[in-house]
Amino acid sequence: MSKKLLLISFATILLFQCTSTPDRPSASEATEAVTMPQFDQSTWGARKFSMFIHWGLYSIPGGVWKGKQIEKGYSEQIQAHAAIPKDEYAELAKQFNPAKWDPDHIVQIAKQAGMQSIVFTAKHHDGFCLFASNETDFDVVDGTPFGRDVVKELADACARGGLKFGLYYSLIDWHHPAGSPISNSNSDPINPDLHAYNLAQVRELLTNYGPIDQLWFDMGAPTPEQSNDYRDLVKSLQPDCQISSRVWNQDGDFYVMGDNQYPEVSIAAPWQVPASMFDETWGYRSWQKRGDPLAKAAEKVHSLVRVAGSGGVYLLNIGPDGNGSVVPFEEKVLQEMGQWISYNGQAIFDTKATTFGVRTWGAVTAANESSKLYVTILEHPQDGKVSLYGLQNQIARAYPLADPSIELPISKQGKNVTFDITPMVFDSMGTTVMVVEIGGTADFYPLRTVIPKAETYTMDLKNAKSFKAYVGDKYQSITEVNNCLQWFLQSTKSGNYAIRLSYTNEEVGRNFTLKVGENTFPLTLEKSEPEEIPAPSGIAFGNFLLAEPIYEDASFSTIHGVLYNLAYSRPWGYDGSRTFVENPDWEQGKPFDLHLPDVGSQYIGFSMFSPTDQIMMSTITADDGVALWVGGRKLLESFAPAPERTYLVEIPLEQGNNQMMFKFYNSKGPSEVTIQHDVVAARYHKTAGNVNLQEGTIVPVEIRASSPFADLGFVNFMLEVVPVDNL
């Protein structure tokens, strides 16, 4: 899926500290408590920075079992990684008596850090409940010397402190009799008895603890029906409670990135980054090497800036120890972050993402209610200049947020606006914030525009800017899909134009909204008078080649090697370990069993020679996941759990040899696939309506799926804006 976008070296941070004079004191230098400015938190998305808390029985051993450091996996999953028998692990409950548990202090820490809500682990994978449950005695009230309802105490403390309160709830349960055997995948099916148990506990959590801001489901592999049960129950009890995407099967309200992962793509759905202080663990680890808290605070501030600049929400975890106290290192980190936010928070909160988003040197946000851009600089440019290409607003002035009296020089060349930030001072976090006052709402020249060919503007998946959502039925199956496409037309001639859609049977039945400038068209693609797409001629098919199956790291979205300039005769894969072997048993158009186990992937290679540039229509039948690349360009990616589905794909062949690669992903069940090339297919056309274009204007065009988490499902789709007179 996504790779981490930021790696902030301590050397870089120290360089900033050595070469720059901090314009604000660090928390350690501050003599008074930080006065935190008030920011809007009326909606879930406005709460840009929140606290995650992993705390439970696993906090007592703190990553150590029987005197041995357990280095494998997260410490909150020590029961799995140290292979601790269920009964032996359950004995930890008799030791749970956290004398230093102080929920009001935790709320105070969160508020001083600038956080706007807390999400607490009501039940993790070990099944121990930190709330009073009528469904089990394996809870903090009935099963421990402590005997107090931790969830209630923290909920009440958040209410007193004015913070929103959310809960984490694991769908898997290693203690429950119907729970699956402990598994490293954390993505086992949910037994019907466990499902009923989960529903009963979710009802307790949403009934007994006041308003719940978000319910952070995690792990398991529920069926679509089970995911829908969880969603329906939550919304029936607390309609405003936001549900994490790890309820699976597209039933969440917001998407959760992978642990400590940051997106590389534009996302058109609400999303959140869950981040731990250290990538190695979420729960308390007594032997963790922690280092310098200021360096760690700088790392997390940089992460917060980049998440906010991309339009996301940042959820930063702490892991209190077994006695309930917050680790001093983690408290210090949050103090330092709070100090930074007290001076720079307006660049994060009450803002929205911009076209600029995240840059190599920092991030750009726009104020919600005023004509201001906030440019947060994380890397000192060698020439002392920062450029915003494409900003077309009139600029009133630019100045350091820390000192509005300083006017920063501005120069403009073409569409490039450059700011001289030499007078600005980097702080102890290695950051500095520039404010740009502009006339009206921020307006940008698009980086790419669609130019007419023979007076017709042609738009498809190849020249679109894609916005993504993530779908899947469990952690290993997460993949990105297109849920929004965007283009910009550079109008070269005034006149009336018709909007014409071209598509195949693959897109029939799709619902979406099309916007062209100020014109909106709700659309459903239907069959019309067909235009036949003939079978190609003169195709010479190469051999059917299989690479060795992949059973580990087999997630659907993971790619295991370079997919352009393929040569099936030589080793393939990033480590050069995979070879392609001809399989003579395969027949075109006949089902072929890949013999994949649950959670397994297989790559299939084809080469074919075409005497000319032409179109070939192919059908691919499989369940679960299938992806197709031709010449390294992705033509199809679809995750669709069983039953099997047939895809129709339009494949542009170039004269000469064409390299084709399939990836098949088996989530569970059978793994038969069928591939049929050179099929005869039909293309359909639909006219959506007319628009008027004026010469010299740039017109935005957008297609958006009916749901923020839905796949547009376009494979062979094309949009044309055609002069009415040419029809």
C-alpha positions in Angstrom: 0.0 0.0 0.0 1.6 3.3 0.9 5.1 4.0 1.9 6.2 6.4 4.6 6.6 9.8 3.2 8.8 11.2 5.9 12.0 10.1 7.5 13.4 12.9 9.6 16.9 12.3 10.7 18.2 13.5 14.0 21.2 15.0 12.1 18.8 17.2 10.2 17.0 18.3 13.3 20.3 19.0 15.0 21.5 21.0 12.0 18.5 23.3 12.3 19.2 23.7 16.0 22.8 24.6 15.3 22.3 26.9 12.4 19.0 28.6 13.5 18.0 30.5 16.6 14.6 29.2 17.9 12.1 32.0 17.7 10.0 30.2 20.4 11.0 28.5 23.6 10.7 24.7 23.9 8.4 23.3 26.5 11.4 22.6 28.7 12.2 26.3 28.6 8.7 27.5 29.2 8.0 28.6 32.7 4.2 28.6 32.5 1.6 26.1 31.2 0.9 26.5 27.5 -2.2 28.5 26.7 -3.7 26.6 23.8 -5.6 28.6 21.2 -9.2 27.4 20.5 -9.8 25.8 17.2 -12.9 24.5 15.5 -13.7 20.9 16.4 -17.3 20.7 15.4 -16.8 17.9 12.9 -14.7 14.7 12.9 -12.5 16.0 10.1 -11.9 19.3 11.9 -10.3 17.4 14.8 -6.9 17.2 13.1 -4.8 16.0 16.0 -6.0 13.3 18.6 -4.6 11.0 21.1 -4.6 7.2 20.8 -4.1 5.1 23.9 -3.0 1.4 23.9 -3.2 0.1 27.5 -4.3 -3.2 29.0 -2.9 -6.4 30.5 -0.1 -6.4 28.0 1.2 -3.2 29.7 2.2 -5.2 32.8 4.9 -7.4 31.1 5.9 -4.4 28.9 7.4 -6.5 26.2 9.1 -9.0 28.5 8.0 -12.6 29.3 9.7 -14.8 31.8 12.8 -12.6 31.7 13.1 -12.5 28.0 12.7 -9.5 25.8 10.1 -10.3 23.1 11.4 -8.5 20.1 9.0 -9.9 17.5 5.9 -7.9 16.7 4.1 -5.2 18.8 4.2 -5.5 22.6 0.4 -5.3 22.9 0.3 -8.6 21.0 2.9 -10.3 23.3 0.4 -13.2 23.9 0.7 -14.2 20.3 4.4 -13.4 19.8 5.6 -15.1 23.0 3.2 -18.0 22.4 1.7 -17.6 25.9 -1.1 -20.1 26.8 -4.5 -18.5 27.2 -4.9 -19.4 30.8 -1.4 -18.3 31.7 -1.9 -14.9 30.0 -5.3 -14.5 31.8 -3.5 -14.6 35.2 -2.1 -11.1 34.4 -5.6 -9.8 35.4 -4.8 -10.7 39.0 -1.9 -8.2 38.8 -3.9 -5.4 37.2 -4.1 -2.7 40.0 -2.8 0.5 38.4 -2.2 2.8 41.3 -1.0 5.7 39.1 -4.0 5.6 36.7 -5.1 9.3 36.5 -7.6 10.0 33.6 -7.8 13.7 34.4 -4.0 13.9 34.0 -4.1 12.2 30.7 -6.8 14.6 29.5 -4.6 17.5 30.7 -1.6 16.1 28.7 -3.8 15.8 25.6 -5.1 19.3 25.9 -1.7 20.8 26.4 -0.5 19.0 23.3 -3.3 20.6 21.3 -5.2 17.4 20.8 -8.9 17.5 20.4 -10.0 14.0 21.2 -8.9 10.7 22.8 -9.4 7.2 21.3 -9.0 4.5 24.0 -8.6 0.7 23.7 -11.7 -0.6 25.3 -10.8 -4.2 24.2 -7.7 -5.3 22.3 -7.0 -8.7 20.6 -6.4 -10.4 24.0 -10.0 -10.0 24.8 -9.5 -8.2 28.1 -12.2 -5.5 28.6 -11.3 -2.2 30.3 -15.0 -1.6 30.8 -17.8 -3.3 32.8 -19.3 -6.0 30.6 -22.2 -8.3 31.3 -20.9 -10.6 28.5 -17.7 -11.7 30.3 -15.9 -11.8 33.7 -12.6 -11.1 31.8 -13.0 -7.4 32.5 -11.4 -4.7 34.7 -14.4 -4.6 37.1 -15.0 -8.3 37.6 -11.6 -9.8 37.1 -9.0 -7.5 38.7 -8.1 -6.1 42.1 -8.6 -2.7 40.6 -12.3 -3.2 40.2 -13.1 0.1 38.5 -14.5 0.9 35.1 -11.6 2.5 33.3 -13.6 3.4 30.2 -16.1 5.3 32.3 -13.5 7.1 34.2 -11.7 8.3 31.1 -15.1 9.2 29.4 -16.0 11.3 32.4 -12.6 13.0 32.4 -12.9 13.8 28.7 -16.4 15.3 29.3 -15.0 17.4 32.2 -12.0 18.5 30.0 -14.0 19.3 26.9 -12.4 16.6 24.7 -14.3 14.3 22.4 -14.1 10.6 23.4 -13.7 7.6 21.1 -13.2 3.9 21.6 -11.1 1.2 19.9 -12.6 -2.3 19.7 -11.0 -5.4 18.3 -13.2 -7.7 16.3 -10.9 -10.6 17.1 -10.7 -12.0 20.6 -8.1 -14.5 21.7 -9.9 -15.2 25.0 -13.4 -15.9 23.8 -14.2 -19.6 23.4 -15.4 -19.0 19.8 -12.4 -16.9 18.9 -10.1 -18.2 16.2 -6.8 -19.6 17.2 -4.2 -16.9 17.8 -2.9 -15.8 14.4 -0.2 -13.5 13.3 -2.4 -12.3 10.5 -5.0 -10.8 12.9 -7.4 -11.3 10.0 -9.3 -14.5 10.8 -13.0 -15.0 10.1 -15.5 -13.9 12.8 -17.3 -17.0 14.3 -21.1 -16.4 14.6 -20.9 -16.8 18.4 -18.1 -14.3 18.5 -20.0 -12.0 16.2 -23.0 -12.0 18.6 -20.7 -11.4 21.5 -19.1 -8.4 19.7 -22.5 -6.9 18.9 -23.6 -7.2 22.6 -20.4 -5.4 23.8 -20.7 -2.7 21.1 -24.2 -2.1 22.4 -22.8 -1.7 25.9 -20.1 0.7 24.8 -22.5 2.9 22.9 -25.2 2.8 25.7 -23.3 3.3 28.9 -20.6 5.8 28.3 -22.2 8.9 26.8 -21.5 10.3 23.3 -18.8 8.3 21.5 -17.0 10.3 18.9 -15.7 7.4 16.9 -15.7 3.6 17.1 -12.3 2.4 15.9 -12.9 -1.2 14.9 -9.8 -3.3 14.1 -8.8 -6.5 12.4 -10.7 -9.7 11.8 -12.2 -10.7 8.4 -16.0 -10.2 8.8 -18.4 -11.1 6.1 -20.2 -8.2 4.4 -23.3 -9.1 6.4 -21.3 -9.0 9.7 -19.7 -5.6 8.8 -23.2 -4.3 8.0 -24.5 -5.5 11.3 -21.8 -3.5 13.1 -22.5 -0.4 11.1 -26.3 -0.7 11.6 -26.0 -1.1 15.3 -23.6 1.8 15.8 -25.8 4.2 13.7 -29.0 3.0 15.4 -27.5 3.9 18.8 -25.4 6.9 18.0 -25.9 8.2 14.5 -23.1 10.8 14.8 -20.5 8.2 15.9 -17.9 7.8 13.1 -16.8 4.3 12.2 -13.3 3.3 11.1 -12.7 1.5 7.8 -11.5 -1.5 9.7 -15.0 -2.6 10.1 -14.3 -3.7 6.5 -16.4 -4.2 3.4 -16.7 -0.5 2.8 -19.0 0.1 5.8 -16.8 2.7 7.5 -17.1 6.4 7.6 -13.4 7.2 7.4 -10.4 5.4 6.0 -7.6 4.3 8.3 -4.1 4.2 6.8 -1.8 1.3 7.7 0.0 1.6 10.9 2.5 4.5 10.7 1.8 4.8 7.0 1.3 8.0 5.0 -0.5 8.2 1.6 1.3 8.7 -1.6 -1.9 9.4 -3.5 -4.7 12.0 -3.3 -7.6 10.7 -1.3 -11.2 11.8 -1.8 -12.6 10.2 1.3 -12.1 11.2 5.0 -8.9 9.5 6.3 -6.7 9.2 9.3 -3.1 8.2 10.0 -2.7 6.1 13.2 0.9 6.7 14.5 2.8 5.3 17.4 5.7 7.0 19.1 7.9 4.2 17.8 7.0 2.1 14.8 8.0 -1.1 16.7 5.2 -1.0 19.2 1.9 0.6 20.4 1.7 -0.9 23.9 4.2 -0.1 26.6 7.7 -1.6 26.0 10.0 -1.3 29.0 13.2 -1.8 27.0 12.4 0.6 24.2 15.3 2.9 23.3 13.7 6.3 23.4 16.4 8.8 22.7 15.9 12.6 22.7 12.3 13.7 23.3 12.8 17.0 21.3 14.0 15.0 18.3 11.0 12.7 18.6 8.7 15.7 19.0 10.2 17.3 15.8 9.6 14.0 13.9 5.9 13.9 15.0 5.4 17.6 14.3 6.7 17.1 10.8 4.3 14.2 10.4 1.4 16.2 11.7 2.2 19.0 9.2 2.3 16.6 6.3 -0.9 14.8 7.3 -2.8 18.2 7.6 -1.3 19.4 4.3 -2.7 16.3 2.6 -6.2 16.7 4.2 -6.0 14.0 6.8 -6.3 13.5 10.6 -3.4 12.5 12.8 -4.0 10.0 15.6 -0.8 9.8 17.8 -0.5 7.0 20.3 0.8 6.7 23.9 1.3 3.5 25.8 1.1 3.9 29.6 2.9 1.4 31.7 1.3 -1.3 33.8 0.8 1.0 36.8 -1.2 3.4 34.7 1.3 6.2 34.5 2.2 7.9 31.2 5.8 7.2 30.2 7.7 10.5 31.0 9.4 10.4 27.6 6.0 10.4 25.8 4.6 13.1 28.1 7.7 15.3 27.3 7.2 14.7 23.5 3.6 15.8 23.8 4.5 18.9 25.8 7.0 19.9 23.1 4.4 19.4 20.4 1.9 21.5 22.4 4.4 24.3 22.7 4.9 24.3 18.9 1.1 24.2 18.3 0.5 27.1 20.7 2.4 29.3 18.2 1.8 27.6 14.9 -1.5 25.7 15.3 -3.4 28.0 13.0 -1.4 26.5 10.1 -2.9 23.1 11.0 -6.3 23.7 12.5 -9.3 25.5 10.9 -7.6 24.9 7.6 -8.1 22.8 4.5 -5.7 21.1 2.1 -4.7 22.9 -1.1 -3.7 21.9 -4.6 -0.1 22.2 -3.5 -0.6 19.7 -0.7 2.7 18.2 0.6 5.9 19.3 -1.1 9.4 18.0 -0.6 10.1 21.0 1.6 6.9 21.1 3.6 3.1 21.6 3.2 0.6 24.3 2.2 -2.8 24.7 3.9 -5.5 27.3 3.3 -7.5 29.0 6.1 -11.1 28.0 6.2 -12.6 31.5 6.8 -10.0 34.0 5.6 -7.9 34.6 2.5 -4.7 33.2 3.8 -2.3 30.4 2.9 0.0 28.8 5.5 3.2 27.6 4.1 4.9 25.4 6.7 8.6 24.8 5.7 10.2 21.6 7.1 13.4 21.6 5.1 15.6 24.7 4.7 16.0 25.5 1.0 19.7 26.1 0.1 18.9 29.2 -1.9 16.5 30.6 0.8 13.5 30.5 -1.6 10.2 28.7 -1.8 8.1 28.6 -4.9 4.3 28.0 -5.4 3.8 27.3 -9.1 0.4 28.0 -10.4 -1.0 30.4 -7.7 -2.9 33.0 -9.6 -4.4 35.1 -6.9 -3.2 38.6 -6.3 -0.9 38.5 -3.3 -1.3 41.3 -0.7 1.8 40.4 1.4 3.8 37.5 2.8 5.3 37.4 6.3 6.6 35.0 9.0 3.8 33.8 11.3 6.2 34.4 14.2 6.6 38.1 13.2 4.0 39.7 10.9 6.0 42.9 10.9 8.6 41.4 8.5 7.7 41.7 4.8 9.0 38.9 2.7 10.1 39.7 -0.9 7.9 38.2 -3.6 8.8 37.7 -7.3 6.8 36.3 -10.1 7.9 34.8 -13.4 5.1 33.3 -15.6 3.0 31.1 -13.4 5.7 30.7 -10.8 5.5 32.7 -7.6 8.7 32.7 -5.5 9.1 33.9 -1.8 12.4 34.8 -0.3 12.4 33.3 3.2 15.9 34.3 4.1 14.6 36.6 6.9 12.7 33.7 8.5 14.0 31.8 11.5 13.7 28.1 12.0 12.6 26.9 15.4 13.7 24.0 17.6 11.5 21.7 15.6 13.2 22.5 12.4 10.2 24.4 11.1 9.1 27.9 10.1 5.7 29.1 8.9 5.0 31.7 6.3 1.6 33.4 5.9 0.5 34.5 2.4 -2.4 36.9 2.3 -4.3 36.6 -1.0 -7.3 38.1 -2.7 -10.3 35.8 -2.2 -10.3 32.0 -2.2 -7.1 30.4 -3.3 -7.1 29.8 -7.1 -4.5 27.8 -9.0 -3.5 27.2 -12.5 -3.8 23.4 -13.2 -0.5 21.7 -13.7 -2.0 19.8 -16.7 -4.8 20.7 -19.1 -6.6 18.8 -21.8 -6.0 20.3 -25.2 -8.6 19.6 -28.0 -7.8 17.3 -30.9 -9.8 18.1 -34.0 -11.9 20.4 -31.8 -12.8 17.5 -29.4 -11.6 17.3 -25.8 -10.9 13.7 -25.0 -10.6 12.5 -21.4 -10.0 9.0 -20.0 -8.1 7.2 -17.2 -4.8 8.0 -18.8 -4.9 11.8 -18.6 -7.0 12.1 -15.4 -5.9 13.1 -12.0 -7.1 10.3 -9.8 -8.4 10.6 -6.3 -8.4 7.4 -4.3 -10.3 5.4 -1.7 -9.2 2.2 -0.2 -11.3 -1.0 -0.1 -10.9 -4.5 1.3 -12.5 -7.2 3.5 -9.4 -7.5 5.8 -6.0 -6.1 6.4 -4.2 -8.2 3.8 -6.7 -7.3 1.0 -6.6 -3.5 1.1 -6.3 -1.9 -2.3 -6.8 1.6 -3.7 -9.6 2.4 -6.2 -10.6 5.4 -8.2 -13.5 7.2 -6.6 -13.0 10.6 -8.2 -11.4 11.7 -11.6 -10.5 15.2 -12.4 -9.4 17.0 -15.6 -9.1 20.7 -16.7 -10.1 21.8 -20.2 -8.1 24.6 -21.8 -10.8 26.2 -23.9 -9.5 27.4 -27.2 -12.7 28.2 -29.0 -16.0 29.6 -27.8 -19.2 27.7 -28.5 -21.7 25.1 -27.5 -20.4 21.6 -26.7 -22.0 18.3 -26.1 -20.8 15.9 -23.4 -20.5 12.4 -24.8 -19.7 9.3 -22.8 -18.2 6.2 -24.3 -18.1 2.9 -22.4 -18.4 -0.9 -22.6 -20.5 -3.5 -20.8 -17.9 -3.3 -18.0 -19.2 0.1 -17.0 -22.9 -0.5 -17.6 -25.0 0.2 -14.5 -22.4 2.6 -12.9 -23.8 5.6 -11.0 -21.8 8.8 -10.6 -22.0 12.6 -10.7 -20.3 14.5 -13.6 -19.5 18.2 -13.2 -18.3 20.4 -16.1 -17.6 23.9 -14.9 -20.8 24.9 -13.0 -22.9 22.2 -14.7 -23.8 19.1 -12.8 -25.1 15.9 -14.3 -26.2 12.9 -12.2 -25.7 9.9 -14.5 -26.3 6.2 -14.8 -24.6 4.3 -17.6 -27.0 2.2 -19.6 -26.8 0.1 -22.8 -27.5 1.9 -26.0 -27.2 1.2 -29.7 -24.0 -0.8 -29.7 -20.9 -0.1 -31.7 -19.0 -3.3 -32.4 -15.4 -3.5 -31.5 -13.9 -6.1 -33.9 -11.4 -8.7 -32.9 -7.8 -7.8 -33.7 -6.0 -9.4 -36.6 -2.6 -11.1 -36.9 -2.0 -11.6 -33.2 0.7 -14.1 -32.3 0.3 -15.3 -28.7 3.3 -16.2 -26.6 3.5 -18.8 -23.9 1.5 -18.8 -20.7 4.0 -18.3 -17.9 3.6 -18.6 -14.1 5.8 -17.2 -11.4 6.1 -19.0 -8.1 3.1 -18.3 -5.8 3.5 -15.7 -3.0 2.2 -16.7 0.4 3.8 -14.1 2.6 3.4 -10.4 1.9 0.6 -11.4 -0.4 -1.6 -8.4 0.1 -3.5 -7.5 -3.1 -2.0 -4.0 -3.4 1.7 -5.1 -2.9 3.7 -5.2 -6.2 6.7 -7.5 -6.1 8.7 -6.3 -9.1 9.1 -3.8 -11.9 6.3 -4.2 -14.4 7.7 -2.5 -17.5 10.5 -3.7 -19.8 9.7 -7.2 -18.7 11.8 -10.1 -19.9 10.3 -13.4 -18.8 13.5 -15.3 -19.6 15.4 -13.6 -16.7 14.8 -13.5 -13.0 12.1 -11.1 -11.8 11.1 -9.4 -8.6 12.8 -6.8 -6.5 15.1 -9.4 -5.0 15.6 -11.2 -8.4 14.3 -14.4 -6.8 11.3 -15.2 -9.1 11.3 -17.0 -12.4 8.6 -17.6 -14.9 7.9 -21.1 -16.0 5.8 -22.1 -19.0 2.6 -24.1 -18.2 1.4 -26.2 -21.1 -1.8 -27.1 -19.3 -3.3 -23.7 -19.7 -5.9 -23.2 -22.5 -7.3 -19.9 -23.5 -10.9 -19.5 -22.5 -10.8 -22.5 -20.1 -10.8 -22.3 -16.3 -7.3 -22.8 -14.8 -6.8 -23.6 -11.1 -3.9 -21.7 -9.6 -4.1 -23.9 -6.4 -3.6 -20.9 -4.2 -4.3 -21.1 -0.5 -6.2 -18.5 1.5 -4.2 -15.3 1.3 -2.0 -16.0 -1.7 -0.9 -14.3 -4.9 0.2 -15.5 -8.3 1.7 -13.5 -11.2 0.9 -14.7 -14.8 2.9 -13.5 -17.8 2.0 -13.3 -21.5 3.8 -11.8 -24.5 2.1 -11.2 -27.8 3.1 -9.8 -31.1 0.8 -7.4 -33.0 1.5 -6.4 -36.7 0.0 -3.0 -36.1 -1.4 -0.6 -33.4 -4.8 -1.9 -32.6 -7.3 -2.7 -29.8 -7.8 -6.1 -28.3 -10.7 -6.9 -26.0 -10.1 -9.5 -23.3 -12.2 -11.1 -20.6 -10.8 -12.1 -17.2 -12.8 -14.2 -14.8 -11.7 -14.6 -11.2 -12.9 -14.0 -7.6 -11.2 -11.9 -5.0 -8.5 -9.7 -6.7 -7.2 -9.3 -10.2 -4.8 -6.7 -11.7 -3.5 -6.3 -15.2 -0.6 -4.3 -16.6 0.4 -3.9 -20.3 3.8 -2.4 -20.9 4.0 -1.5 -17.3 0.8 0.6 -17.4 -2.0 -0.6 -15.2 -5.3 -1.2 -17.0 -7.3 -3.0 -14.3 -7.2 -3.3 -10.6 -10.2 -4.7 -8.8 -10.7 -6.3 -5.5 -14.0 -8.1 -5.5 -14.5 -10.9 -2.9 -16.3 -14.1 -4.1 -18.4 -14.9 -6.0 -16.3 -14.8 -9.2 -16.6 -11.9 -11.6 -15.8 -11.5 -15.3 -14.0 -8.3 -16.4 -14.0 -6.9 -19.9 -10.7 -5.0 -20.6 -9.8 -2.9 -23.6 -6.1 -3.5 -24.3 -4.2 -1.1 -26.6 -1.6 -3.1 -28.5 1.4 -1.4 -30.1 3.0 -2.7 -33.2 5.6 -5.2 -32.2 6.0 -7.2 -29.0 3.6 -6.4 -26.1 4.3 -7.6 -22.5 1.4 -8.4 -20.3 1.3 -9.2 -16.6 -1.6 -10.4 -14.5 -1.7 -10.6 -10.7 -4.4 -12.8 -9.1 -5.0 -12.6 -5.4 -6.9 -15.2 -3.5 -8.5 -14.1 -0.2 -10.2 -17.3 0.5 -11.8 -20.2 -1.3 -11.2 -21.4 -4.8 -8.6 -19.9 -7.1 -9.7 -20.7 -10.6 -9.1 -18.0 -13.3 -10.1 -17.8 -17.0 -8.5 -15.5 -19.6 -10.0 -15.1 -23.1 -8.2 -12.8 -25.5 -9.5 -11.3 -28.9 -13.2 -11.3 -27.9 -15.7 -9.4 -29.9 -17.3 -6.6 -27.8 -19.5 -3.6 -28.0 -19.0 0.0 -27.1 -21.9 2.2 -26.0 -22.4 6.0 -26.3 -24.4 8.4 -24.2 -24.9 12.1 -24.4 -25.1 13.7 -20.9 -26.0 17.3 -22.0 -24.6 20.5 -23.4 -22.2 23.1 -22.0 -21.0 26.5 -23.2 -17.3 27.1 -23.3 -15.6 30.5 -23.7 -12.2 30.9 -25.4 -9.4 31.4 -23.0 -11.1 29.9 -19.9 -9.9 26.8 -18.0 -12.9 24.5 -17.2 -12.7 21.9 -14.4 -14.3 18.5 -15.2 -14.9 16.0 -12.4 -16.5 12.6 -12.0 -17.2 11.5 -8.5 -18.5 8.1 -7.3 -21.9 7.9 -5.5 -20.1 7.1 -2.2 -16.7 8.3 -0.9 -15.6 4.6 -0.6 -17.1 3.4 -3.8 -15.1 2.4 -6.9 -16.1 4.2 -10.0 -15.4 0.9 -11.7 -14.2 2.4 -14.9 -12.0 0.2 -17.1 -12.8 1.2 -20.7 -14.4 4.6 -20.1 -13.9 7.7 -22.2 -15.4 11.2 -21.9 -15.5 13.6 -24.9 -16.6 17.2 -25.1 -17.5 17.7 -28.7 -18.7 20.8 -30.6 -22.4 20.4 -31.1 -22.1 21.2 -34.8 -19.8 18.2 -35.2 -22.3 15.6 -34.0 
